[in-house]
Amino acid sequence: MKKQTVFTLLVIAFVLSFFVTPLGDYSKILLNRWLAMAPTIITPEKRGKIASYDWTLKDENWKFINFEEAKGKVVFISFWTSWHMPSQAQLKDIQNLYNKYKGKVKFYIITNEERAPVELFMEKHGYTFPVTYRIVGEDSPITILKPPGSYIIDKNGFIAVHQTAIADWDNSSIDTLLQKLIDE
């Protein structure tokens, strides 16, 4: 075989590995992480305010909670599912953010999946952030975003970040924003 043919076959095998092997899943998650950009921060004068905090959810213990508990606090909300690759790609950054700001920021990492597959996924990947379960059909004070959509809300209910795609949450601009919102 010619060198060119061997090289072409190797390139085809490499590209196919992204689509048909477990290595491909890991590679796609890694690629999503590398390509993720810092979320866009909304300037204070352009921030919209959430209508209310009345929103019933379930916590990681499957107990009903109300979003009212977040009133007057800085809030990070992210919608995700365990089977969605862009969701999976940003969870490592969300875990890092949670490790830095737990106790200072209220985290709602929201899924509409059943509890068992989520718990398996969390254990497999070593994530410790609290999972919140959305009750499908329950009215929400914010627009329910498709995974991996996210929000950051300040203490007064103004939306500082409204991100509709994968983002790099572990960066200095988000750290600066969160610290500023916490100190206000």
Wavefront OBJ file of the C-alpha trace (Angstrom):
o trace
v 0.000 0.000 0.000
v 1.090 3.497 -0.719
v 1.959 5.844 2.136
v -0.837 8.193 1.073
v -3.438 5.393 1.280
v -2.258 4.327 4.747
v -2.323 7.931 5.942
v -5.846 8.420 4.544
v -7.079 5.237 6.242
v -5.574 6.361 9.568
v -7.281 9.745 9.312
v -10.622 8.074 8.505
v -10.218 5.675 11.468
v -9.388 8.595 13.768
v -12.431 10.581 12.652
v -14.705 7.534 12.961
v -13.446 6.947 16.505
v -15.205 10.181 17.481
v -18.544 8.745 16.350
v -18.566 5.029 17.132
v -16.397 4.367 20.208
v -16.451 5.261 23.908
v -13.209 7.137 23.241
v -15.277 9.305 20.926
v -17.639 10.295 23.743
v -14.741 11.315 25.965
v -13.093 13.158 23.066
v -16.288 15.064 22.242
v -16.712 16.111 25.878
v -13.085 17.263 25.969
v -13.527 19.136 22.687
v -16.655 20.862 24.058
v -14.676 21.945 27.144
v -11.845 23.346 25.045
v -14.213 25.281 22.801
v -16.380 26.663 25.627
v -16.165 30.425 26.040
v -16.755 32.529 29.118
v -20.454 33.371 29.478
v -21.612 36.842 28.527
v -22.227 39.050 31.552
v -25.188 41.393 31.184
v -24.402 45.001 32.086
v -26.343 46.223 35.155
v -28.488 48.692 33.192
v -29.669 45.940 30.807
v -30.494 43.275 33.400
v -34.041 41.990 33.568
v -35.633 41.029 36.862
v -37.330 37.729 37.602
v -41.063 38.052 38.233
v -41.154 36.059 41.468
v -39.408 33.345 43.425
v -42.430 31.055 43.617
v -41.219 27.808 42.058
v -41.596 24.319 43.503
v -38.703 21.933 42.914
v -37.316 18.774 44.511
v -33.946 18.568 46.246
v -31.402 15.730 46.028
v -33.344 13.858 48.731
v -36.497 14.086 46.583
v -38.150 16.484 49.067
v -40.177 19.441 47.848
v -38.458 22.814 48.151
v -39.443 26.269 47.038
v -37.173 28.641 45.154
v -38.276 31.294 47.689
v -35.332 30.068 49.798
v -33.050 31.796 47.271
v -34.622 35.225 47.722
v -31.996 37.775 48.760
v -29.107 35.502 47.714
v -26.837 35.226 44.697
v -28.112 32.281 42.644
v -26.497 30.039 40.052
v -28.956 27.963 37.984
v -27.938 25.453 35.347
v -30.179 23.073 33.419
v -28.612 19.730 32.534
v -29.184 16.071 31.763
v -26.800 13.186 32.352
v -27.083 11.927 28.755
v -26.475 15.295 27.029
v -22.830 15.747 26.027
v -22.655 19.574 26.243
v -24.232 19.302 29.721
v -21.635 16.739 30.730
v -18.840 18.908 29.353
v -19.556 21.888 31.607
v -20.267 19.955 34.837
v -16.579 19.865 35.786
v -16.491 23.684 35.696
v -19.742 23.854 37.664
v -18.241 21.520 40.284
v -15.204 23.830 40.565
v -17.518 26.837 40.887
v -19.519 25.050 43.582
v -16.338 24.171 45.486
v -15.298 27.854 45.484
v -18.667 29.440 46.302
v -20.734 26.910 48.292
v -22.283 28.707 51.225
v -21.966 32.078 49.436
v -23.997 31.321 46.291
v -27.197 29.256 46.126
v -26.740 26.523 43.498
v -29.614 24.966 41.550
v -28.234 22.408 39.114
v -31.572 21.352 37.656
v -32.563 18.238 35.741
v -35.910 16.744 34.802
v -34.565 13.186 34.866
v -35.500 10.489 37.340
v -33.414 10.243 40.492
v -31.706 6.827 39.975
v -29.789 7.559 36.726
v -28.732 10.967 38.058
v -27.376 9.489 41.289
v -25.437 6.863 39.295
v -24.002 9.548 37.022
v -23.006 11.778 39.956
v -21.294 8.901 41.765
v -19.481 7.712 38.635
v -18.025 11.172 37.990
v -17.451 12.192 41.622
v -19.634 15.311 41.487
v -20.806 16.662 44.844
v -22.831 19.738 43.914
v -26.487 19.501 44.941
v -28.842 18.272 42.233
v -32.260 19.863 41.988
v -35.110 18.110 40.202
v -37.579 20.087 38.127
v -41.215 19.171 38.365
v -42.377 19.033 34.751
v -45.370 21.291 34.210
v -44.639 23.412 37.307
v -44.700 27.155 36.587
v -41.297 28.806 36.751
v -40.363 32.464 37.331
v -37.658 32.136 34.659
v -37.602 30.654 31.195
v -36.694 26.968 31.369
v -33.632 26.731 29.144
v -32.568 23.737 27.103
v -29.503 22.033 28.610
v -26.857 23.333 29.130
v -28.550 26.718 29.663
v -27.694 28.685 32.806
v -28.435 31.839 34.798
v -26.728 33.889 37.465
v -29.165 36.006 39.473
v -28.160 38.727 41.924
v -29.547 39.273 45.447
v -32.290 41.563 44.119
v -33.530 39.142 41.456
v -31.778 40.719 38.479
v -30.356 38.337 35.861
v -26.610 38.974 35.509
v -25.954 36.046 33.155
v -28.374 34.327 30.768
v -26.348 31.665 28.953
v -28.081 29.426 26.400
v -25.076 27.313 25.392
v -22.126 25.537 26.967
v -19.852 27.893 28.874
v -16.546 28.004 30.707
v -17.737 28.715 34.268
v -14.317 28.372 35.879
v -12.746 31.658 34.815
v -11.732 35.014 36.260
v -14.622 37.032 34.781
v -17.193 34.810 36.519
v -15.134 34.850 39.737
v -15.053 38.667 39.616
v -18.795 38.860 38.919
v -19.753 36.442 41.691
v -17.514 38.154 44.227
v -19.004 41.538 43.307
v -22.562 40.194 43.591
v -21.785 38.524 46.933
v -20.254 41.755 48.326
v -23.207 43.967 47.296
l 1 2 3 4 5 6 7 8 9 10 11 12 13 14 15 16 17 18 19 20 21 22 23 24 25 26 27 28 29 30 31 32 33 34 35 36 37 38 39 40 41 42 43 44 45 46 47 48 49 50 51 52 53 54 55 56 57 58 59 60 61 62 63 64 65 66 67 68 69 70 71 72 73 74 75 76 77 78 79 80 81 82 83 84 85 86 87 88 89 90 91 92 93 94 95 96 97 98 99 100 101 102 103 104 105 106 107 108 109 110 111 112 113 114 115 116 117 118 119 120 121 122 123 124 125 126 127 128 129 130 131 132 133 134 135 136 137 138 139 140 141 142 143 144 145 146 147 148 149 150 151 152 153 154 155 156 157 158 159 160 161 162 163 164 165 166 167 168 169 170 171 172 173 174 175 176 177 178 179 180 181 182 183 184
